[in-house]
Amino acid sequence: MTNRLRVLRAEREWSQADLAGRLGVSRQTVNAIERGKYDPSLPLAFRIASTFGQPIEAIFQPDAAQSAP
Amino acid sequence: MTSMDEKIDRPRWPFGCTAEMTPRDIRNRRRFSLLMLGWGVAWCAARLGLGEHGLQSPAPRVALALLPIAVLLAALAAYLRFLRHADELLRRIEVEGLGVGFATGLLLLWSWLFLERLGAGPIDPTVVGSLMVFGWVAGQHLARRRYT
């Protein structure tokens, strides 16, 4: 799954630690999500969307392989 | 590397990188680690106290035999608490580690029968337990490399 987390974070000039603190997760988790190594759980995805004030679909996009039927 | 490409330091084997854990995870993990240390001490004390030159009275022997069990149960409860409240990525890493550790023990126990038929001696439960812990640590390391 791809995401715009890094772009959205950069727009607000937040560090990974800043975002991690706002989400209640570790910086390791934020880093792994941004690098596409880890997909967040649904509750965390909702918290991310709420933090950035955007719908989940605007932040996370499935890979081409995932979106194929 | 730009300022936004923040590098994650590789965890220091085998204890991970507490700098990457939330304060609650650090507290819960420290509680578990201290209890495991206490279990190690209790286990050694039981080995010595129940040995050939150890305690002779029945009641203290029973108490000493039960002490490591009680401490280990407390440590397991602390580990469950740690897992339930852990950061979700950390929880995934820990659970994958547990999976490898469990599989290591199962593999040994269910396969030793065939090795005995080939001449190996009876299996030592301490060896199985130790290898399960090794599998647990190795599994966490593999998961950490996968996700970070």
gemmi code that builds the backbone of each chain (N, CA, C; Angstrom):
import gemmi

chains = {
    "A": [
        ("MET", (0.834, -1.187, 0.000), (0.000, 0.000, 0.000), (0.886, 1.260, 0.000)),
        ("THR", (0.534, 2.219, -0.842), (1.306, 3.472, -0.859), (0.568, 4.519, -0.030)),
        ("ASN", (1.310, 5.521, 0.389), (0.674, 6.545, 1.222), (1.368, 7.885, 1.021)),
        ("ARG", (0.681, 8.932, 1.450), (1.205, 10.308, 1.325), (1.618, 10.868, 2.674)),
        ("LEU", (1.922, 9.971, 3.578), (2.210, 10.393, 4.946), (3.373, 11.368, 5.008)),
        ("ARG", (4.437, 11.056, 4.286), (5.633, 11.896, 4.354), (5.352, 13.297, 3.801)),
        ("VAL", (4.562, 13.334, 2.701), (4.233, 14.634, 2.090), (3.390, 15.458, 3.061)),
        ("LEU", (2.383, 14.834, 3.639), (1.490, 15.549, 4.557), (2.259, 16.016, 5.785)),
        ("ARG", (3.169, 15.205, 6.247), (3.979, 15.569, 7.418), (4.888, 16.746, 7.085)),
        ("ALA", (5.456, 16.707, 5.860), (6.370, 17.781, 5.449), (5.617, 19.107, 5.330)),
        ("GLU", (4.378, 19.048, 4.865), (3.574, 20.278, 4.718), (3.376, 20.962, 6.065)),
        ("ARG", (3.344, 20.181, 7.108), (3.129, 20.746, 8.442), (4.444, 20.914, 9.219)),
        ("GLU", (5.529, 20.547, 8.555), (6.862, 20.646, 9.172), (6.937, 19.872, 10.487)),
        ("TRP", (6.333, 18.717, 10.483), (6.413, 17.832, 11.645), (7.525, 16.813, 11.425)),
        ("SER", (8.215, 16.496, 12.490), (9.165, 15.394, 12.410), (8.395, 14.086, 12.599)),
        ("GLN", (9.089, 12.982, 12.338), (8.439, 11.685, 12.568), (8.089, 11.529, 14.045)),
        ("ALA", (8.956, 12.043, 14.899), (8.685, 11.947, 16.337), (7.445, 12.762, 16.712)),
        ("ASP", (7.298, 13.943, 16.074), (6.109, 14.770, 16.332), (4.842, 13.996, 15.966)),
        ("LEU", (4.844, 13.434, 14.762), (3.667, 12.704, 14.292), (3.430, 11.481, 15.174)),
        ("ALA", (4.485, 10.788, 15.535), (4.339, 9.605, 16.387), (3.700, 9.976, 17.722)),
        ("GLY", (4.115, 11.087, 18.278), (3.532, 11.529, 19.538), (2.045, 11.851, 19.396)),
        ("ARG", (1.687, 12.487, 18.292), (0.272, 12.822, 18.072), (-0.586, 11.571, 17.874)),
        ("LEU", (0.013, 10.530, 17.266), (-0.735, 9.304, 16.985), (-0.671, 8.297, 18.132)),
        ("GLY", (0.245, 8.520, 19.073), (0.382, 7.575, 20.190), (1.100, 6.300, 19.793)),
        ("VAL", (1.984, 6.399, 18.797), (2.759, 5.231, 18.369), (4.238, 5.587, 18.426)),
        ("SER", (5.087, 4.623, 18.126), (6.525, 4.871, 18.142), (6.974, 5.496, 16.822)),
        ("ARG", (8.120, 6.141, 16.854), (8.671, 6.708, 15.624), (8.982, 5.607, 14.624)),
        ("GLN", (9.348, 4.452, 15.141), (9.620, 3.289, 14.289), (8.391, 2.943, 13.449)),
        ("THR", (7.206, 3.049, 14.051), (5.969, 2.742, 13.324), (5.723, 3.764, 12.224)),
        ("VAL", (5.886, 5.034, 12.536), (5.683, 6.080, 11.529), (6.664, 5.883, 10.376)),
        ("ASN", (7.911, 5.599, 10.702), (8.931, 5.387, 9.675), (8.581, 4.194, 8.794)),
        ("ALA", (8.139, 3.106, 9.414), (7.807, 1.897, 8.651), (6.606, 2.136, 7.728)),
        ("ILE", (5.624, 2.898, 8.191), (4.458, 3.195, 7.355), (4.875, 4.059, 6.170)),
        ("GLU", (5.665, 5.089, 6.420), (6.085, 5.993, 5.349), (6.890, 5.261, 4.284)),
        ("ARG", (7.680, 4.306, 4.711), (8.530, 3.582, 3.761), (7.798, 2.414, 3.120)),
        ("GLY", (6.518, 2.233, 3.465), (5.742, 1.158, 2.864), (6.091, -0.217, 3.388)),
        ("LYS", (6.830, -0.271, 4.502), (7.214, -1.572, 5.061), (6.106, -2.155, 5.945)),
        ("TYR", (5.189, -1.306, 6.363), (4.146, -1.751, 7.297), (2.870, -1.001, 6.987)),
        ("ASP", (1.744, -1.746, 6.920), (0.440, -1.109, 6.726), (-0.220, -0.947, 8.090)),
        ("PRO", (-0.727, 0.254, 8.400), (-1.309, 0.459, 9.727), (-2.607, -0.308, 9.894)),
        ("SER", (-2.978, -0.532, 11.154), (-4.275, -1.123, 11.446), (-5.362, -0.104, 11.117)),
        ("LEU", (-6.593, -0.562, 11.083), (-7.703, 0.344, 10.744), (-7.853, 1.474, 11.757)),
        ("PRO", (-7.828, 1.176, 13.062), (-7.904, 2.284, 14.036), (-6.789, 3.308, 13.858)),
        ("LEU", (-5.584, 2.841, 13.587), (-4.472, 3.777, 13.398), (-4.656, 4.572, 12.110)),
        ("ALA", (-5.143, 3.913, 11.062), (-5.396, 4.621, 9.804), (-6.431, 5.726, 10.011)),
        ("PHE", (-7.445, 5.446, 10.813), (-8.450, 6.481, 11.108), (-7.845, 7.621, 11.926)),
        ("ARG", (-6.960, 7.282, 12.856), (-6.319, 8.337, 13.652), (-5.429, 9.201, 12.770)),
        ("ILE", (-4.749, 8.564, 11.817), (-3.904, 9.323, 10.877), (-4.767, 10.268, 10.054)),
        ("ALA", (-5.877, 9.740, 9.543), (-6.770, 10.569, 8.726), (-7.308, 11.737, 9.545)),
        ("SER", (-7.673, 11.452, 10.783), (-8.207, 12.504, 11.650), (-7.142, 13.546, 11.961)),
        ("THR", (-5.913, 13.101, 12.169), (-4.811, 14.019, 12.491), (-4.560, 14.986, 11.336)),
        ("PHE", (-4.627, 14.460, 10.112), (-4.366, 15.303, 8.945), (-5.630, 15.938, 8.384)),
        ("GLY", (-6.777, 15.603, 8.927), (-8.027, 16.197, 8.471), (-8.384, 15.802, 7.049)),
        ("GLN", (-8.047, 14.580, 6.675), (-8.352, 14.121, 5.320), (-8.956, 12.720, 5.404)),
        ("PRO", (-9.727, 12.327, 4.381), (-10.261, 10.957, 4.375), (-9.120, 9.948, 4.186)),
        ("ILE", (-9.373, 8.733, 4.656), (-8.352, 7.679, 4.572), (-7.924, 7.460, 3.122)),
        ("GLU", (-8.883, 7.491, 2.201), (-8.571, 7.215, 0.796), (-7.640, 8.261, 0.194)),
        ("ALA", (-7.640, 9.450, 0.778), (-6.753, 10.502, 0.270), (-5.317, 10.311, 0.756)),
        ("ILE", (-5.144, 9.478, 1.747), (-3.809, 9.281, 2.335), (-3.223, 7.939, 1.911)),
        ("PHE", (-4.066, 6.902, 1.874), (-3.587, 5.549, 1.566), (-4.205, 5.072, 0.262)),
        ("GLN", (-3.368, 4.531, -0.597), (-3.840, 3.958, -1.854), (-3.319, 2.524, -1.987)),
        ("PRO", (-4.199, 1.614, -2.399), (-3.715, 0.231, -2.563), (-2.761, 0.147, -3.743)),
        ("ASP", (-1.864, -0.825, -3.672), (-0.982, -1.091, -4.810), (-1.810, -1.623, -5.966)),
        ("ALA", (-1.280, -1.581, -7.144), (-1.985, -2.092, -8.332), (-2.350, -3.560, -8.153)),
        ("ALA", (-1.471, -4.340, -7.570), (-1.729, -5.769, -7.373), (-2.843, -5.978, -6.369)),
        ("GLN", (-2.922, -5.104, -5.342), (-3.939, -5.256, -4.313), (-5.309, -4.870, -4.846)),
        ("SER", (-5.363, -3.867, -5.769), (-6.653, -3.365, -6.219), (-7.255, -4.248, -7.307)),
        ("ALA", (-6.447, -5.149, -7.903), (-6.970, -6.026, -8.956), (-7.880, -7.083, -8.341)),
        ("PRO", (-9.027, -7.422, -9.004), (-9.977, -8.415, -8.468), (-9.395, -9.825, -8.478)),
    ],
    "B": [
        ("MET", (20.466, 12.166, 1.569), (19.333, 11.963, 2.494), (18.845, 13.322, 2.986)),
        ("THR", (17.551, 13.592, 2.781), (17.002, 14.882, 3.209), (16.642, 14.803, 4.689)),
        ("SER", (16.257, 15.966, 5.214), (15.904, 15.978, 6.631), (14.642, 15.157, 6.880)),
        ("MET", (13.835, 14.980, 5.802), (12.606, 14.227, 5.994), (12.853, 12.733, 5.947)),
        ("ASP", (14.012, 12.325, 5.426), (14.336, 10.899, 5.383), (15.050, 10.546, 6.663)),
        ("GLU", (14.278, 10.415, 7.693), (14.885, 10.187, 9.006), (15.280, 8.738, 9.140)),
        ("LYS", (16.531, 8.534, 9.425), (17.068, 7.188, 9.500), (16.701, 6.569, 10.846)),
        ("ILE", (16.317, 5.336, 10.784), (16.063, 4.595, 12.007), (17.319, 3.800, 12.317)),
        ("ASP", (17.871, 4.022, 13.484), (19.043, 3.248, 13.849), (18.679, 1.779, 13.951)),
        ("ARG", (19.569, 0.917, 13.495), (19.332, -0.513, 13.629), (19.312, -0.868, 15.109)),
        ("PRO", (18.353, -1.666, 15.516), (18.287, -2.020, 16.933), (19.547, -2.717, 17.395)),
        ("ARG", (19.890, -2.474, 18.669), (21.069, -3.134, 19.225), (20.643, -4.510, 19.693)),
        ("TRP", (21.215, -5.517, 19.082), (20.901, -6.896, 19.458), (21.364, -7.137, 20.866)),
        ("PRO", (20.662, -7.966, 21.707), (19.352, -8.531, 21.382), (18.189, -7.792, 22.019)),
        ("PHE", (18.452, -6.625, 22.584), (17.398, -5.999, 23.381), (16.571, -4.970, 22.617)),
        ("GLY", (16.784, -4.848, 21.320), (16.012, -3.888, 20.564), (16.480, -2.481, 20.840)),
        ("CYS", (15.731, -1.535, 20.392), (16.142, -0.141, 20.505), (15.067, 0.580, 21.305)),
        ("THR", (15.279, 0.792, 22.589), (14.232, 1.403, 23.400), (13.951, 2.826, 22.978)),
        ("ALA", (14.891, 3.449, 22.248), (14.625, 4.801, 21.777), (13.463, 4.817, 20.797)),
        ("GLU", (13.141, 3.662, 20.216), (12.053, 3.599, 19.257), (10.759, 3.134, 19.893)),
        ("MET", (10.729, 2.988, 21.222), (9.540, 2.509, 21.888), (8.850, 3.660, 22.584)),
        ("THR", (7.527, 3.535, 22.738), (6.795, 4.560, 23.471), (7.144, 4.444, 24.961)),
        ("PRO", (6.931, 5.503, 25.732), (7.244, 5.434, 27.178), (6.508, 4.289, 27.880)),
        ("ARG", (5.260, 4.040, 27.487), (4.515, 2.954, 28.125), (5.150, 1.604, 27.796)),
        ("ASP", (5.562, 1.445, 26.523), (6.214, 0.190, 26.139), (7.515, -0.006, 26.913)),
        ("ILE", (8.263, 1.061, 27.100), (9.523, 0.959, 27.846), (9.244, 0.507, 29.272)),
        ("ARG", (8.227, 1.116, 29.901), (7.887, 0.740, 31.297), (7.449, -0.711, 31.379)),
        ("ASN", (6.553, -1.110, 30.488), (6.029, -2.480, 30.540), (7.110, -3.502, 30.228)),
        ("ARG", (7.953, -3.167, 29.295), (9.010, -4.111, 28.937), (10.047, -4.220, 30.054)),
        ("ARG", (10.297, -3.089, 30.712), (11.261, -3.106, 31.817), (10.727, -3.975, 32.948)),
        ("ARG", (9.411, -3.868, 33.206), (8.799, -4.692, 34.255), (8.964, -6.169, 33.920)),
        ("PHE", (8.706, -6.517, 32.668), (8.859, -7.903, 32.234), (10.321, -8.334, 32.352)),
        ("SER", (11.235, -7.489, 31.929), (12.658, -7.849, 31.971), (13.129, -8.076, 33.398)),
        ("LEU", (12.683, -7.223, 34.313), (13.085, -7.380, 35.716), (12.527, -8.676, 36.297)),
        ("LEU", (11.287, -9.000, 35.941), (10.703, -10.248, 36.436), (11.430, -11.456, 35.852)),
        ("MET", (11.851, -11.355, 34.599), (12.607, -12.468, 34.001), (13.971, -12.616, 34.679)),
        ("LEU", (14.554, -11.475, 35.034), (15.813, -11.521, 35.775), (15.598, -12.195, 37.131)),
        ("GLY", (14.489, -11.815, 37.777), (14.141, -12.437, 39.056), (13.899, -13.930, 38.906)),
        ("TRP", (13.287, -14.312, 37.803), (13.072, -15.744, 37.559), (14.401, -16.476, 37.405)),
        ("GLY", (15.331, -15.845, 36.704), (16.650, -16.452, 36.542), (17.325, -16.688, 37.885)),
        ("VAL", (17.221, -15.692, 38.758), (17.810, -15.825, 40.099), (17.099, -16.930, 40.879)),
        ("ALA", (15.757, -16.938, 40.801), (14.984, -17.952, 41.524), (15.295, -19.346, 40.996)),
        ("TRP", (15.457, -19.446, 39.695), (15.769, -20.741, 39.077), (17.118, -21.261, 39.564)),
        ("CYS", (18.099, -20.367, 39.579), (19.432, -20.771, 40.064), (19.381, -21.146, 41.540)),
        ("ALA", (18.640, -20.377, 42.308), (18.523, -20.671, 43.746), (17.858, -22.025, 43.954)),
        ("ALA", (16.851, -22.332, 43.146), (16.163, -23.609, 43.271), (17.088, -24.762, 42.887)),
        ("ARG", (17.862, -24.553, 41.821), (18.818, -25.597, 41.413), (19.802, -25.929, 42.538)),
        ("LEU", (20.291, -24.848, 43.158), (21.280, -25.047, 44.225), (20.619, -25.604, 45.483)),
        ("GLY", (19.485, -24.996, 45.834), (18.828, -25.376, 47.088), (18.245, -26.768, 47.081)),
        ("LEU", (17.882, -27.253, 45.909), (17.291, -28.580, 45.820), (18.313, -29.637, 45.414)),
        ("GLY", (19.559, -29.218, 45.322), (20.611, -30.140, 44.919), (21.012, -31.065, 46.059)),
        ("GLU", (22.043, -31.791, 45.765), (22.524, -32.814, 46.709), (22.899, -32.213, 48.058)),
        ("HIS", (23.488, -31.035, 48.032), (23.932, -30.403, 49.275), (23.025, -29.246, 49.672)),
        ("GLY", (21.792, -29.275, 49.187), (20.885, -28.167, 49.457), (20.045, -28.383, 50.693)),
        ("LEU", (18.861, -27.724, 50.676), (17.954, -27.821, 51.813), (17.464, -29.259, 51.995)),
        ("GLN", (17.253, -29.611, 53.256), (16.806, -30.981, 53.527), (15.363, -31.038, 54.010)),
        ("SER", (14.910, -29.955, 54.658), (13.540, -29.971, 55.209), (12.532, -29.910, 54.067)),
        ("PRO", (11.423, -30.652, 54.191), (10.447, -30.731, 53.099), (9.793, -29.384, 52.756)),
        ("ALA", (9.359, -28.651, 53.799), (8.602, -27.420, 53.536), (9.433, -26.387, 52.773)),
        ("PRO", (10.662, -26.065, 53.208), (11.469, -25.127, 52.428), (11.786, -25.641, 51.028)),
        ("ARG", (11.927, -26.948, 50.857), (12.199, -27.508, 49.530), (11.016, -27.276, 48.609)),
        ("VAL", (9.813, -27.470, 49.142), (8.621, -27.230, 48.335), (8.527, -25.756, 47.955)),
        ("ALA", (8.761, -24.893, 48.952), (8.689, -23.445, 48.690), (9.712, -23.034, 47.629)),
        ("LEU", (10.906, -23.585, 47.731), (11.957, -23.241, 46.783), (11.638, -23.766, 45.380)),
        ("ALA", (11.005, -24.936, 45.323), (10.621, -25.494, 44.019), (9.519, -24.665, 43.368)),
        ("LEU", (8.643, -24.104, 44.194), (7.523, -23.331, 43.655), (7.916, -21.891, 43.332)),
        ("LEU", (8.983, -21.399, 43.934), (9.358, -19.992, 43.730), (9.587, -19.628, 42.258)),
        ("PRO", (10.391, -20.383, 41.505), (10.584, -20.011, 40.086), (9.285, -20.053, 39.303)),
        ("ILE", (8.399, -20.974, 39.655), (7.126, -21.064, 38.940), (6.307, -19.802, 39.187)),
        ("ALA", (6.257, -19.372, 40.441), (5.479, -18.170, 40.774), (6.041, -16.941, 40.078)),
        ("VAL", (7.357, -16.811, 40.085), (7.969, -15.637, 39.455), (7.763, -15.668, 37.936)),
        ("LEU", (7.857, -16.880, 37.349), (7.668, -16.980, 35.896), (6.230, -16.649, 35.512)),
        ("LEU", (5.279, -17.073, 36.333), (3.880, -16.732, 36.049), (3.680, -15.221, 36.096)),
        ("ALA", (4.314, -14.567, 37.062), (4.228, -13.104, 37.134), (4.877, -12.464, 35.901)),
        ("ALA", (5.989, -13.040, 35.459), (6.669, -12.512, 34.272), (5.806, -12.688, 33.028)),
        ("LEU", (5.146, -13.839, 32.915), (4.267, -14.075, 31.763), (3.090, -13.104, 31.761)),
        ("ALA", (2.542, -12.844, 32.959), (1.451, -11.870, 33.055), (1.935, -10.487, 32.633)),
        ("ALA", (3.150, -10.144, 33.031), (3.720, -8.852, 32.640), (3.945, -8.792, 31.127)),
        ("TYR", (4.352, -9.926, 30.538), (4.590, -9.935, 29.095), (3.278, -9.781, 28.332)),
        ("LEU", (2.218, -10.446, 28.830), (0.903, -10.304, 28.188), (0.427, -8.861, 28.262)),
        ("ARG", (0.635, -8.241, 29.420), (0.253, -6.834, 29.578), (1.044, -5.974, 28.589)),
        ("PHE", (2.340, -6.265, 28.481), (3.197, -5.531, 27.539), (2.655, -5.685, 26.106)),
        ("LEU", (2.321, -6.911, 25.727), (1.833, -7.165, 24.360), (0.511, -6.457, 24.088)),
        ("ARG", (-0.401, -6.531, 25.047), (-1.745, -5.973, 24.841), (-1.713, -4.466, 24.663)),
        ("HIS", (-0.774, -3.804, 25.354), (-0.721, -2.337, 25.302), (0.372, -1.808, 24.374)),
        ("ALA", (1.078, -2.726, 23.710), (2.244, -2.298, 22.916), (1.835, -1.563, 21.648)),
        ("ASP", (2.724, -0.695, 21.201), (2.641, -0.104, 19.868), (2.418, -1.227, 18.853)),
        ("GLU", (1.550, -0.985, 17.861), (1.103, -2.090, 17.015), (2.225, -2.729, 16.201)),
        ("LEU", (3.195, -1.945, 15.753), (4.293, -2.549, 15.005), (5.167, -3.381, 15.942)),
        ("LEU", (5.414, -2.870, 17.120), (6.189, -3.620, 18.102), (5.480, -4.917, 18.460)),
        ("ARG", (4.142, -4.869, 18.596), (3.375, -6.067, 18.902), (3.513, -7.094, 17.780)),
        ("ARG", (3.470, -6.629, 16.550), (3.613, -7.555, 15.413), (4.993, -8.210, 15.443)),
        ("ILE", (6.015, -7.440, 15.707), (7.376, -7.989, 15.770), (7.479, -9.029, 16.884)),
        ("GLU", (6.927, -8.704, 18.047), (6.984, -9.636, 19.187), (6.213, -10.921, 18.880)),
        ("VAL", (5.033, -10.779, 18.271), (4.207, -11.966, 17.988), (4.877, -12.849, 16.939)),
        ("GLU", (5.483, -12.240, 15.935), (6.195, -13.048, 14.938), (7.372, -13.765, 15.591)),
        ("GLY", (8.023, -13.100, 16.526), (9.093, -13.757, 17.271), (8.576, -14.949, 18.065)),
        ("LEU", (7.417, -14.754, 18.710), (6.819, -15.853, 19.469), (6.483, -17.031, 18.554)),
        ("GLY", (6.025, -16.710, 17.354), (5.700, -17.767, 16.408), (6.916, -18.618, 16.066)),
        ("VAL", (8.036, -17.961, 15.843), (9.260, -18.705, 15.516), (9.717, -19.519, 16.724)),
        ("GLY", (9.632, -18.935, 17.912), (10.028, -19.653, 19.116), (9.163, -20.875, 19.355)),
        ("PHE", (7.857, -20.706, 19.200), (6.926, -21.820, 19.385), (7.216, -22.920, 18.369)),
        ("ALA", (7.416, -22.530, 17.122), (7.687, -23.513, 16.063), (8.997, -24.249, 16.331)),
        ("THR", (9.974, -23.546, 16.861), (11.252, -24.186, 17.180), (11.055, -25.291, 18.207)),
        ("GLY", (10.296, -24.992, 19.264), (10.043, -25.988, 20.302), (9.252, -27.166, 19.778)),
        ("LEU", (8.247, -26.856, 18.989), (7.395, -27.920, 18.434), (8.194, -28.837, 17.520)),
        ("LEU", (9.012, -28.210, 16.702), (9.841, -28.978, 15.762), (10.760, -29.935, 16.516)),
        ("LEU", (11.380, -29.409, 17.557), (12.292, -30.246, 18.349), (11.561, -31.402, 19.010)),
        ("LEU", (10.467, -31.073, 19.695), (9.763, -32.089, 20.467), (9.195, -33.191, 19.571)),
        ("TRP", (8.646, -32.799, 18.434), (7.997, -33.790, 17.586), (8.977, -34.522, 16.671)),
        ("SER", (10.162, -33.983, 16.537), (11.144, -34.621, 15.667), (12.157, -35.455, 16.434)),
        ("TRP", (12.268, -35.200, 17.754), (13.312, -35.886, 18.519), (13.106, -37.400, 18.532)),
        ("LEU", (11.868, -37.796, 18.430), (11.559, -39.223, 18.409), (12.369, -39.942, 17.325)),
        ("PHE", (12.445, -39.343, 16.165), (13.158, -39.974, 15.044), (14.656, -39.962, 15.281)),
        ("LEU", (15.138, -38.897, 15.924), (16.561, -38.826, 16.238), (16.932, -39.870, 17.284)),
        ("GLU", (15.997, -40.135, 18.207), (16.255, -41.192, 19.198), (16.378, -42.552, 18.515)),
        ("ARG", (15.571, -42.767, 17.502), (15.647, -44.029, 16.758), (16.991, -44.189, 16.058)),
        ("LEU", (17.650, -43.032, 15.809), (18.971, -43.049, 15.168), (20.099, -43.088, 16.189)),
        ("GLY", (19.738, -43.120, 17.480), (20.770, -43.272, 18.495), (20.933, -42.095, 19.434)),
        ("ALA", (20.193, -41.017, 19.232), (20.314, -39.867, 20.125), (19.716, -40.198, 21.487)),
        ("GLY", (20.234, -39.567, 22.524), (19.726, -39.791, 23.868), (18.398, -39.084, 24.075)),
        ("PRO", (17.775, -39.269, 25.263), (16.508, -38.572, 25.542), (16.711, -37.058, 25.564)),
        ("ILE", (15.657, -36.354, 25.143), (15.786, -34.905, 25.034), (15.712, -34.243, 26.404)),
        ("ASP", (16.513, -33.222, 26.601), (16.540, -32.457, 27.848), (15.577, -31.278, 27.718)),
        ("PRO", (14.570, -31.199, 28.588), (13.606, -30.085, 28.475), (14.273, -28.711, 28.566)),
        ("THR", (15.356, -28.626, 29.322), (16.046, -27.338, 29.432), (16.590, -26.907, 28.072)),
        ("VAL", (17.073, -27.880, 27.311), (17.596, -27.570, 25.972), (16.461, -27.081, 25.083)),
        ("VAL", (15.310, -27.751, 25.170), (14.166, -27.329, 24.355), (13.770, -25.904, 24.708)),
        ("GLY", (13.664, -25.622, 26.003), (13.290, -24.283, 26.442), (14.280, -23.235, 25.973)),
        ("SER", (15.544, -23.555, 26.086), (16.581, -22.597, 25.675), (16.513, -22.332, 24.177)),
        ("LEU", (16.293, -23.387, 23.399), (16.227, -23.199, 21.943), (14.960, -22.459, 21.545)),
        ("MET", (13.882, -22.642, 22.312), (12.662, -21.865, 22.038), (12.919, -20.379, 22.263)),
        ("VAL", (13.643, -20.058, 23.318), (13.966, -18.652, 23.579), (14.864, -18.111, 22.456)),
        ("PHE", (15.816, -18.928, 22.036), (16.688, -18.507, 20.940), (15.864, -18.252, 19.676)),
        ("GLY", (14.906, -19.160, 19.400), (14.024, -18.977, 18.245), (13.191, -17.713, 18.377)),
        ("TRP", (12.761, -17.421, 19.586), (11.972, -16.211, 19.855), (12.790, -14.957, 19.526)),
        ("VAL", (14.001, -14.916, 20.026), (14.872, -13.760, 19.769), (15.196, -13.645, 18.279)),
        ("ALA", (15.510, -14.784, 17.662), (15.831, -14.774, 16.227), (14.615, -14.322, 15.414)),
        ("GLY", (13.433, -14.782, 15.803), (12.212, -14.391, 15.103), (11.951, -12.900, 15.199)),
        ("GLN", (12.202, -12.330, 16.373), (12.039, -10.881, 16.531), (13.026, -10.136, 15.643)),
        ("HIS", (14.239, -10.637, 15.585), (15.261, -9.984, 14.754), (14.849, -10.002, 13.283)),
        ("LEU", (14.359, -11.160, 12.834), (13.925, -11.270, 11.433), (12.749, -10.337, 11.154)),
        ("ALA", (11.810, -10.284, 12.081), (10.643, -9.415, 11.885), (11.058, -7.950, 11.896)),
        ("ARG", (11.984, -7.614, 12.771), (12.428, -6.222, 12.835), (13.095, -5.817, 11.532)),
        ("ARG", (13.860, -6.709, 10.951), (14.514, -6.401, 9.679), (13.481, -6.288, 8.557)),
        ("ARG", (12.389, -7.030, 8.660), (11.367, -7.016, 7.634), (10.589, -5.705, 7.654)),
        ("TYR", (10.289, -5.215, 8.845), (9.379, -4.078, 8.968), (10.066, -2.733, 9.202)),
        ("THR", (11.366, -2.740, 9.445), (12.014, -1.429, 9.702), (13.171, -1.179, 8.744)),
    ],
}
model = gemmi.Model(1)
for chain_id, residues in chains.items():
    chain = gemmi.Chain(chain_id)
    for i, (resn, *xyz) in enumerate(residues, 1):
        res = gemmi.Residue()
        res.name, res.seqid = resn, gemmi.SeqId(i, " ")
        for name, pos in zip(("N", "CA", "C"), xyz):
            atom = gemmi.Atom()
            atom.name, atom.element = name, gemmi.Element(name[0])
            atom.pos, atom.b_iso = gemmi.Position(*pos), 0.0
            res.add_atom(atom)
        chain.add_residue(res)
    model.add_chain(chain)
structure = gemmi.Structure()
structure.add_model(model)
structure.setup_entities()
